[in-house]
Amino acid sequence: MYDNGRVELQDIVDEIARVLDAPATLEDRGLQLLAYAAQRGDIDAVRRESILRRRASDEVRAYFEGYGIAAAAGPVRIPADRRLGVLARVCVPLRHREITYGYLWLLDSGALGDRRLAEAAPLVERAAAALAREARARRDLGGRLRELLSADPEARAAAGVEVDGPVAAIAVQSAAGRSAPLWTLPRGVLADAGDPVTAVLAPAGQARAMAERVRAMYGTAAGVGGPRDDPGEAWLSWREARLALRVAQRVPRHAPVAAWADLGVHRLLARLPAAELAGVAAEAAALPDELARTVAAYLDHGGRAGETADLLGVHRQTLYYRLAKAGRVTGLDLADGEDRLVLHLGLKAAELLAAPPARRAR
């Protein structure tokens, strides 16, 4: 999607390195590497890792952001830190119309005074403008993302969005009154804010991290669909992502981010319409809360009484008493494999019928 932009940014960073005679790298606002010039002179661990891993570590990111680079209007001088393997450098925010779209990083041996930096100012402006154009293009693509994820083949064909696979879709519960800075997401990630669900399409290898990141923007929950090698099948991943979000909203052990591949039996149950799900849950509906929790723990642990009693903090005889009582209440025999399966599915179905915690009456 951004091949022309990549070429332009690479040309710019090469020219900046030539003009200033300094190692230069260019990163987006999330500190993901976009382009870098050939290395001359010393190289520190941060630059090496950034080139190899395409982004800075969380610890290094926190160190740099501690110098106020996100809000800075001009170059920020960052001192060396031996513990982090950081050489002294200059960070030049790439700002366009008062918005920071990325950063230019220059290793500095002491020769980069303000006058020298000013020589590269036109190139810095070009880089910032290029990133701003890319951000606008991504917003336009994001606006067509719902069409790409539609179950309607005609809508998908009309979307006109081309992405490289493998990809995975992400569904994030939005939050009333809260907007998310989706434009700060890395290149190659498309996003479309929505109510009640924000849609994201990411390279499969980044999907979990992007789900965590966007979820944190809203403070809610997210679901991640399975990867698809063919982007034309991204709509199937989107369907899975929405079902996974439903599980993340209601099942604590899968919250706050649920990946479709990890959901086990919930993958089956989440596909059922509410009426059919209620029919499955009816098998466990007669159990009071304490008995339901006890039976669920017992069945989740494969019927191992000792482990279950320890988990619940009760004596084993108390556990047996509760299980026997549950059998009488439901009319199901927990010593029978099929009855156990029926009850286990009923308890799992009941979880999916519960209202999301944030929406429950207080």
C-alpha angles and dihedrals in degrees: 000000000000105000095124091048091050091053092049093049092047091052091049096049091047090053093047090052089050095047095047097032089226135119107263136191130179123212136177123244090275090056093250113149116253104167140348137191125233111280121253122177125350122005124197130212092256095057092044093050092044091055094044098041098029094232143051122261119256091251094052091043091055090049093053095042089052087072092061098250093151093063100030117118094199143020117320120206113217119194125226120270114198094193092058094038091244122153119203112278145166121239115204112193112224100225128177120182090348094306122114111226100170147325138264112213122202125184106227126204089179099280098099103092123167092265092054092048091051089063089068096045095105090051091048089053090050091052092049092049091049091053091047091053090050091050090053091048090051091051089052091049090046089055088060094044094096089058091051089051095046120120087224110095092207092054091049092050091050093050093082092204118143120195134164121244153270094060138162129203124228128202116200125187108238123222125229112249094008124106122196125219093235091162089072092066116112124272114277092036117109122197137178120191114225144165118269095358131032115210123219130178116194140167104277093243091057098041099100093046092047091049090053091047098049092041089055090053089061099029091227135095138295141198127209121208125215118274121265123202090201111061087206086073094052088109089068090054088049091054089052092046092056091049090048089051089054089056093045090054094054112023112069097203090058095044141147096008119021121191116207092226092058100049101090112184090002087074088066097041096044089061093060121099114246094256093054091043089053089053091055092045091052090078089069099031094101093060117103114231096262094050091045091054091047095050092044091053092046093050094041088057094051095254094299101153097192094053092045094050091050091049092050093041094235136121115266091243089055089053092051090049092053093047092051090049091050089053091053093047095049100032089232125127111230089198089064115084096216094047090050091052092049092051094043092053090047091056092047091049091051089058091058092049093054117101115255109269093245091057100045117114114264 
